[in-house]
Amino acid sequence: MAVAAVFVCMPWFFPSAYYYRIGALVFILALAVAGLNLLMGFAGQVSLGHAGFLGIGAYSVAIGPAHFGVPSWFCLFAGAALSAAVAFIVGRPILRLKGHYLAVATLGFGLLVAIVLTNEAGLTGGPDGMTVPRLTLFGWSVRGSDVWYWIAGTTFLGGFVLALNLMESPTGRALRAIHDSEVAALMLGVDVTRKKLTIFIISAVYASVAGSYLALFNGHITPDVAGFLRSIELVAMVVLGGMGSILGSLVGAV
């Protein structure tokens, strides 16, 4: 309720539309950071390539309407489903690794996504990127920083509540047990492999939705959205806001 109150009251103090843009970017990135915090802060799994899912979501809403004539809103959900599928396929082998090996494996995944987006110029526009068509809902074209502020903020609040409920569920308690000791959690009957894969998929969906919003908001996207530095930025936001704190995800994004 406190976060919702801040979200609603902040526009009263915005002197120009520029602050709406900053607010929208904060909420978009906070959504991605919240998902990554579930993975790192609660499950204790390091990911240095999470921007790869950000890129998948961003290019889904760019490629779908431009090349296949699919509505942007549908591509947003399709991008989230694609990210979940990729996370499932990639997560099964790499989440068996631990420590530095896991970090390097996730780093390789993120770099691979960025390389594909850069080299497939016919589909993605290459290093120059591509224009993203505006989001249209029931004939209404979504535009303006103020509109995106409310959309991004509302979506973050939804993701925020879902994350809080997840952490208070049996799955959340199992993840905290895995964070403390995988061996102890396994001895207590926790399906460690399944829980880690589940939270990896959920965090990928969070990042994908954030990437789609970022692309639709800016109207243009480049492979840098999936680059190594963007992954490091997300990790830095998690650390600055506090690992294991969903509210800290918003603080880190700010």
Disulfide bonds with the S-S distance in Angstrom:
none
